[in-house]
Amino acid sequence: MTLRLIHFPQSRSLRVVWALEELGIGAEIETRNLDRRYLKSADYKSLNPLSKVPVFFDGDVRIIESTAIIEYIAKKYADGRLTRGAEDDDFGAYLQWLHFGEAGMGGYVNMLIAQTALLPEDQRIPAMKVWAVRETENCLSFVEESLVDNSYLLGEFSLADISLVYLLFLIKITRNGHMLGEKTNAYFKRATERQAWKTSCALAP
Ligand SMILES: N[C@@H](CCC(=O)N[C@@H](CS)C(=O)NCC(=O)O)C(=O)O
């Protein structure tokens, strides 16, 4: 097998690099600087027609959703390590958190980042910012209430943590970290002290 990942540091492809690292799976990782002109180029669109990151290949199989990629890798190449199956009591919790980290919360966080960091000030819409802050706070309260001290989402570390921690990282690097609660900050610290996270973050073009 030759697994191939196009990786842009600090983007959602970091989830994939982190999962590969945690699972000890080798892949060809092509690390590039996030350059929107390249994302829009015909070359890149032939890899990912949405012009988004990540894009992952396993032979003829192409996947463009970060949480789907990590689940695919773990199930197909790591005997399901860091995942749960239908036979497990916490299967429902696993699925919920794996998807909450992107599908449940990602849209609100994207809007928050657009309205507080990415867009030039004169293009921001105050009402959209209010909405994004309110919805992100709602999600973060749910996270804070759900976390247990000194633990991960399912007790042991899993892909669900990779999904959620990346989004917390995004909130922090865009200077919205003040929105995280005490338990959430401690959880983030715990997860990002893992060697696999540090190694993944060190990957540069
Ligand atoms: N749901 C997708 C989201 C992909 C996505 O939005 N990626 C961002 C980087 S974190 C991107 O490509 N941004 C570039 C742009 O929108 O121009 C996933 O989790 O893979």
The ligand as an ORCA input file, in Angstrom:
! r2SCAN-3c Opt
* xyz 0 1
  N     -14.799     19.224      6.411
  C     -13.534     19.346      5.749
  C     -13.132     20.807      5.783
  C     -11.935     21.104      4.900
  C     -11.495     22.559      5.043
  O     -12.323     23.478      5.134
  N     -10.185     22.786      5.059
  C      -9.653     24.140      5.166
  C      -8.332     24.117      5.901
  S      -8.480     23.732      7.588
  C      -9.355     24.702      3.796
  O      -9.096     23.943      2.876
  N      -9.315     26.018      3.666
  C      -8.874     26.678      2.473
  C      -9.921     27.571      1.894
  O     -11.092     27.483      2.300
  O      -9.558     28.349      1.017
  C     -12.521     18.416      6.455
  O     -12.653     18.208      7.672
  O     -11.623     17.901      5.800
*
